[in-house]
Amino acid sequence: MNKMTDFVDGQGATLSRVADFALNLTPRDVPAPVIERAALLMLDTLGICIASGPMQAGVLAREATVKLYGSGDPDHGAQMLFDGRQVSLAGAVYAAATQTDNLDGHDGFNPVKGHVGVVTVPTLAVLAQKMPGLSGPDALAALVTGYEIAGRAGMALHATVADYHTSGAWNALGVAAMAARLRGHSRETLREAFGIAEFHGPRSQMMREIASPTMLHDGSGWGALAGMSAAILAESGFTGAPAITVEGTGAATHWADLGQVWQTLVQYIKPYPVCRWAHAPIDAARELALEHGVTHDQIENVIIRSFANAIALYPGMPDTTSKAQYSLAFSVAAMLVRRQIGLEQIAGDGLSDPAVAKLVAQTRLEVSDEHEALFPAHRTADVDLVLTDGRVLKSGLTHARGGAERPFGEAEIVEKFMGFAAPVLGDARAGAIRDACLGLTADGSLFASLGQHLADPV
């Protein structure tokens, strides 16, 4: 086995760049559109965190957190989001990230085939409980730090290992960076935290979860737990450097544009709480049906062509919410029958709709070389609807809505938030969170104006 020095950059230039960005970035250093986008991404993620709270996975995650991840030190404790019970800092971010992950409606980043906001938003909300004077712009700059560092850590990891690991394997570094910034760590402490977070970040294999969908989802709960634990360990003197995704000899290229190219701007927004890989086929089928006024009982067959990972999604009629969220034929059929995909379609009676089951049985899935060549930079598909009258409606190549190719504006993101949050919290509390979150971009605002709405139980 090679010595560590054989594959670590001995110059430390990349670490210096990353540490300076993480610890010293000010709101003035961040372009206004990036700050504004960060506020919208936080609002979107909070909506999914709220809606996922009553789900079985969310309840189980919080109960396990109380049992396993409490804190005997008030300085290292926090209230779980939308629950109120006091646990450790690491437990609070674990619980929120785990439940958010299990609704699967949160933002994502195409190049890493994974998710950042699911851990960075809880990290900010949890740590800010100890920072009543944190300004809105400073809070959003911290959130941007998490997005920018986690995404590049993910790109570095995917470029250097053979397996496709879940987001928790790399988004842990974004959590560690945010904690270092908000808790006043030194460059040396941040370096140790990166090393601990990377070492303990869950190298879980994503395609195993795709093949057999469960509540494990994208590993982000464990990524949040590892990242926050790493930060607390490092500030206590525990060592763990170096992180190969930051200091490895091949890592520098992934960090070269830090502070120049803003990955925060190109996170996609999900309109549906199912795997992003299914979104392009869903949108293609939806738009065909709307354009031609087709109802599900007019459809004889559905043919879906997409990239190989999308075609590998669960092909049949799911019997659990987890399977429904990692489904392809079911998700498309649910859209064609119900004209929407929300919580009702992926749980309860939505899993046994006979009209959806019939359409699932009439669906054919095909890997397309054209779509495969575009993945992972793009999520594309095309769909044919073969009708009972003999007509064949063809969508052509379709990009998933909510990404850089077909972005959502503020109004659409706010509408999505209210659609997920208001049924759980009520219009008044959901509206207060919306207004406070969007108000964080203003000079003189305080994160506490939002934070006061985030801990009380639903």
C-alpha positions in Angstrom: 0.0 0.0 0.0 1.3 3.5 -0.9 2.2 5.9 1.9 -0.2 8.8 2.4 2.4 11.2 1.0 2.4 9.3 -2.3 -1.1 10.5 -3.1 -1.6 13.7 -1.2 -0.7 17.1 -2.6 2.3 18.2 -0.6 1.9 21.9 -1.5 -1.4 22.4 0.2 -2.6 24.9 -2.3 -6.0 23.4 -2.8 -6.6 23.1 1.0 -5.6 26.8 1.4 -8.1 27.8 -1.3 -10.9 25.7 0.2 -10.2 26.8 3.8 -10.1 30.4 2.9 -13.4 30.1 1.0 -15.1 28.2 3.8 -13.9 30.3 6.7 -13.7 33.8 5.2 -16.3 34.1 2.5 -18.5 37.2 3.2 -21.9 38.0 1.7 -20.2 40.7 -0.3 -18.1 38.1 -1.9 -21.1 36.2 -3.2 -23.0 37.6 -6.3 -26.6 38.7 -5.4 -28.2 36.1 -7.6 -26.4 33.3 -5.7 -27.6 34.7 -2.3 -31.1 34.9 -3.7 -31.0 31.4 -5.0 -29.7 30.1 -1.7 -32.8 31.5 0.0 -35.1 29.8 -2.5 -33.2 26.5 -2.1 -33.5 26.7 1.7 -37.3 27.4 1.4 -37.7 24.4 -1.0 -35.8 22.1 1.3 -37.7 23.2 4.4 -40.9 22.4 2.6 -39.8 18.8 2.1 -38.5 18.6 5.6 -41.9 19.7 6.9 -44.0 17.4 4.7 -41.8 14.4 5.6 -42.2 14.8 9.3 -45.4 12.8 9.7 -44.1 10.0 7.4 -43.1 6.7 9.0 -39.4 7.2 8.2 -39.4 10.6 9.7 -41.1 9.5 12.9 -38.7 6.5 13.2 -35.6 8.7 12.6 -36.6 11.2 15.3 -37.4 8.5 17.8 -34.1 6.8 17.1 -32.3 10.1 17.5 -33.8 10.6 21.0 -32.6 7.1 22.0 -29.2 7.2 20.4 -28.0 10.8 19.8 -28.9 12.8 22.9 -26.4 15.2 24.5 -25.5 15.7 28.1 -23.9 19.1 27.3 -26.3 22.0 26.7 -23.7 23.8 24.6 -23.7 20.9 22.1 -27.5 20.3 22.0 -30.2 21.5 19.8 -33.9 21.1 19.1 -34.9 18.8 16.3 -36.6 20.7 13.5 -40.4 20.7 13.6 -40.3 18.4 16.7 -38.8 20.5 19.5 -37.1 17.7 21.5 -33.5 18.4 22.6 -30.8 16.1 21.2 -27.2 16.5 20.2 -26.1 18.8 17.3 -25.2 15.7 15.3 -28.5 14.1 16.1 -30.6 17.1 15.1 -29.0 17.3 11.6 -29.3 13.5 11.3 -33.0 13.5 12.0 -33.8 16.3 9.7 -31.7 15.0 6.8 -33.0 11.5 7.2 -36.7 12.5 7.1 -36.1 14.9 4.2 -34.3 12.2 2.2 -37.2 9.9 2.6 -39.7 12.2 0.9 -37.2 12.6 -1.9 -38.5 15.9 -3.1 -35.4 18.0 -2.3 -32.9 19.7 -4.6 -30.1 18.0 -6.4 -27.0 18.5 -8.5 -26.6 16.6 -11.8 -22.8 16.2 -11.9 -22.7 14.2 -8.7 -26.0 12.4 -9.2 -27.0 13.5 -5.7 -28.1 16.0 -3.2 -26.6 18.9 -1.1 -29.4 20.9 0.5 -30.7 17.9 2.4 -27.8 18.2 4.8 -26.8 21.9 4.5 -30.2 23.4 5.3 -30.5 21.4 8.5 -26.9 22.2 9.4 -27.6 25.9 9.2 -31.0 25.7 11.0 -29.5 23.6 13.8 -26.3 25.6 14.4 -28.1 28.9 14.2 -30.1 28.0 17.3 -26.9 28.9 19.2 -26.4 32.1 17.2 -29.2 34.6 17.9 -27.2 37.4 16.3 -26.6 35.6 13.0 -27.6 37.9 10.1 -29.7 36.7 7.2 -26.9 37.5 4.6 -24.3 35.7 6.7 -26.6 32.7 7.1 -27.1 32.5 3.4 -23.3 32.9 2.8 -22.8 29.9 5.1 -25.4 27.9 3.2 -23.6 28.8 -0.1 -20.4 27.5 1.5 -22.0 24.2 2.1 -23.4 23.9 -1.4 -20.1 24.8 -3.1 -17.9 22.6 -1.0 -20.1 19.5 -0.9 -20.7 19.5 -4.7 -17.0 19.7 -5.4 -16.2 17.0 -2.9 -18.7 14.8 -4.6 -17.2 15.4 -8.0 -13.7 14.6 -6.7 -15.0 11.4 -5.1 -16.9 10.2 -8.2 -13.8 10.9 -10.3 -11.5 8.7 -8.2 -13.6 5.7 -7.1 -15.3 3.0 -9.1 -18.5 2.7 -7.1 -21.4 5.1 -7.3 -21.7 6.1 -3.7 -24.7 7.8 -2.0 -24.7 11.5 -1.3 -23.8 11.0 2.3 -20.3 9.9 1.2 -19.4 13.4 0.2 -22.0 15.9 1.4 -20.6 15.2 4.9 -17.7 17.6 3.9 -20.2 20.4 3.2 -21.6 19.9 6.8 -18.1 20.0 8.2 -17.3 23.2 6.3 -20.4 25.0 7.5 -19.9 23.9 11.1 -16.3 25.1 11.0 -17.4 28.5 9.6 -20.3 29.0 12.1 -18.4 27.7 15.1 -15.3 29.7 14.4 -12.8 26.9 13.7 -9.2 27.5 12.5 -7.9 26.3 9.2 -6.1 23.5 11.0 -9.3 22.3 12.7 -11.2 22.4 9.5 -8.5 20.2 7.9 -9.0 17.6 10.6 -12.8 17.8 10.3 -12.6 17.2 6.5 -10.4 14.2 7.1 -12.8 12.8 9.7 -15.9 13.5 7.7 -14.5 11.9 4.6 -13.2 8.8 6.4 -16.5 8.2 8.2 -18.9 9.4 5.4 -21.0 6.4 4.4 -19.5 4.8 1.3 -22.9 3.2 0.7 -23.6 1.9 -2.8 -26.5 3.8 -4.4 -27.5 1.2 -7.0 -28.1 -1.3 -4.2 -30.8 1.0 -2.9 -32.1 1.5 -6.4 -32.4 -2.3 -6.8 -34.1 -2.8 -3.5 -35.6 0.5 -2.3 -35.9 1.1 1.4 -35.7 3.9 3.9 -32.0 4.1 3.5 -32.5 6.3 0.4 -29.4 8.4 -0.4 -27.4 8.1 2.8 -27.7 11.8 3.6 -28.8 11.3 7.2 -25.5 9.5 7.9 -23.6 12.1 5.9 -25.1 14.8 8.1 -24.3 12.8 11.2 -20.7 12.2 10.1 -20.1 15.8 9.1 -21.3 17.3 12.3 -19.6 14.7 14.4 -16.4 15.4 12.5 -16.6 19.1 13.3 -17.2 18.5 17.0 -14.5 15.9 17.2 -12.0 18.2 15.4 -12.7 21.1 17.7 -12.0 18.8 20.6 -8.6 17.9 19.3 -9.4 14.7 17.4 -7.3 14.3 14.3 -8.3 13.0 10.9 -6.5 14.8 8.0 -6.0 14.6 5.1 -9.2 14.3 3.0 -8.3 12.9 -0.3 -11.2 14.6 -2.1 -9.6 17.9 -1.1 -5.9 17.2 -0.8 -5.4 14.3 -3.2 -3.1 14.8 -6.2 -6.0 14.5 -8.6 -8.5 16.6 -6.6 -7.2 20.1 -7.5 -9.1 20.3 -10.8 -12.4 20.0 -9.1 -11.6 22.9 -6.8 -10.0 25.3 -9.3 -13.2 27.3 -10.0 -14.3 27.6 -6.4 -15.5 31.2 -5.9 -15.8 31.8 -9.6 -18.3 29.2 -10.8 -21.3 29.0 -8.5 -22.8 25.5 -8.3 -25.5 26.9 -6.0 -27.1 28.4 -9.1 -27.5 25.1 -10.9 -29.1 22.9 -8.3 -32.3 21.5 -9.7 -35.7 21.7 -8.1 -37.9 18.6 -8.0 -41.6 19.1 -8.9 -42.3 15.5 -7.7 -41.2 13.6 -4.6 -39.6 10.7 -6.6 -36.2 9.9 -7.9 -34.9 12.6 -10.3 -34.1 9.9 -12.9 -37.9 9.4 -13.4 -38.7 13.1 -13.9 -38.0 13.4 -17.6 -40.3 10.5 -18.5 -42.9 11.8 -16.2 -42.8 15.2 -17.8 -42.7 13.8 -21.3 -45.9 11.7 -20.6 -47.6 14.6 -18.8 -47.0 17.0 -21.6 -48.2 14.6 -24.3 -51.4 13.9 -22.4 -52.0 17.6 -21.8 -51.2 18.6 -25.4 -53.5 16.0 -27.0 -56.2 15.8 -24.3 -55.5 12.1 -23.7 -56.9 10.3 -20.7 -55.4 7.1 -19.3 -58.2 4.9 -20.6 -57.3 5.9 -24.1 -53.7 4.5 -23.8 -52.9 1.0 -25.0 -49.2 1.0 -24.3 -46.5 3.3 -22.9 -42.9 3.1 -24.2 -40.2 4.9 -22.2 -36.7 5.4 -23.4 -34.1 6.9 -21.1 -30.5 6.4 -19.8 -29.6 3.0 -18.2 -29.8 4.2 -14.6 -33.3 5.4 -15.1 -34.4 2.2 -16.8 -32.9 0.3 -13.7 -35.5 2.0 -11.4 -38.2 -0.2 -9.9 -40.2 -1.5 -12.9 -43.4 -2.9 -11.3 -46.2 -1.9 -9.0 -44.7 -0.8 -5.7 -46.1 -1.9 -2.4 -44.2 0.7 -0.3 -43.5 4.4 -0.5 -39.8 3.8 -0.8 -40.3 1.6 -3.9 -42.7 4.1 -5.4 -40.1 6.8 -5.0 -37.6 4.7 -6.9 -40.0 3.6 -9.6 -40.2 4.5 -13.3 -43.3 2.8 -14.9 -45.3 3.4 -11.7 -44.4 7.1 -11.5 -45.3 7.7 -15.2 -48.5 5.7 -14.9 -49.5 7.7 -11.7 -49.0 11.0 -13.6 -51.1 9.7 -16.5 -53.9 8.5 -14.3 -53.9 11.1 -11.4 -52.4 14.1 -13.3 -50.1 14.8 -10.4 -47.5 13.1 -8.1 -47.5 14.1 -4.5 -47.8 12.3 -1.2 -51.2 10.8 -2.0 -49.9 9.1 -5.1 -46.8 7.4 -3.4 -48.5 6.2 -0.2 -51.6 4.6 1.1 -54.3 4.0 -1.5 -52.1 5.4 -4.2 -50.1 2.2 -4.1 -53.1 0.1 -5.1 -54.9 2.1 -7.7 -56.1 -0.4 -10.3 -55.9 2.1 -13.2 -52.3 2.8 -12.4 -51.5 -0.9 -12.0 -53.1 -1.6 -15.4 -50.9 1.1 -17.1 -47.8 -0.2 -15.4 -48.4 -3.6 -16.9 -48.7 -1.9 -20.3 -45.4 -0.1 -20.1 -42.2 -1.0 -21.9 -38.8 0.3 -20.8 -35.8 0.7 -23.1 -32.3 2.0 -22.7 -31.5 4.7 -25.2 -27.9 5.4 -26.4 -28.9 9.0 -27.0 -30.0 9.6 -23.5 -27.1 7.5 -22.1 -24.7 9.8 -23.8 -26.2 12.9 -22.2 -26.2 11.4 -18.6 -25.2 12.6 -16.0 -24.9 16.2 -17.2 -28.6 16.0 -18.2 -31.6 13.9 -17.3 -33.5 13.2 -20.5 -36.1 10.7 -21.9 -38.6 10.3 -24.6 -42.0 8.6 -24.4 -44.4 7.1 -26.9 -48.1 6.8 -26.0 -49.8 4.2 -28.1 -53.5 4.9 -28.1 -56.4 2.5 -28.5 -57.4 4.2 -31.7 -54.0 3.3 -33.3 -52.4 6.7 -33.0 -48.8 6.9 -31.6 -48.0 10.2 -29.8 -44.2 10.8 -29.5 -42.7 13.3 -27.0 -39.3 13.6 -28.5 -36.3 14.2 -26.3 -37.5 15.8 -23.0 -35.5 17.4 -20.2 -36.8 17.2 -16.7 -38.4 20.3 -15.4 -36.8 22.3 -12.6 -33.2 22.0 -13.9 -30.9 24.4 -15.8 -32.6 23.4 -19.1 -36.1 24.2 -17.8 -35.7 26.2 -14.6 -38.3 27.1 -12.1 -38.7 30.7 -11.1 -39.4 32.1 -7.6 -43.2 31.8 -7.9 -43.1 28.1 -8.8 -40.7 27.3 -6.0 -42.9 29.2 -3.5 -46.0 27.5 -4.8 -44.3 24.1 -4.3 -43.2 25.0 -0.8 -46.7 26.0 0.2 -48.2 22.9 -1.4 -46.0 20.7 0.8 -45.8 22.8 4.0 -49.3 24.2 4.4 -51.1 20.9 4.8 -48.9 20.0 7.7 -48.3 23.4 9.4 -51.4 25.4 8.3 -51.3 28.4 6.0 -50.3 30.9 8.7 -47.1 29.2 10.0 -46.1 28.1 6.4 -46.6 31.6 5.2 -44.5 33.0 8.1 -41.7 30.6 7.2 -41.9 31.6 3.5 -41.8 35.3 4.3 -39.0 35.0 6.8 -36.9 32.8 4.5 -37.2 35.1 1.5 -36.5 38.1 3.8 -33.0 36.8 4.7 -31.5 38.4 1.7 -32.1 41.9 3.1 -29.4 43.8 5.0 -30.3 44.0 8.7 -32.3 40.8 8.7 -31.6 38.1 11.3 -31.8 34.3 10.8 -33.7 34.2 14.1 -36.7 35.7 12.3 -36.9 32.3 10.4 -35.4 30.1 13.2 -38.2 30.9 15.6 -40.6 29.0 13.4 -38.5 25.9 12.8 -38.4 24.0 16.2 -41.9 23.9 17.5 -43.6 20.5 16.8 -46.2 20.2 14.1 
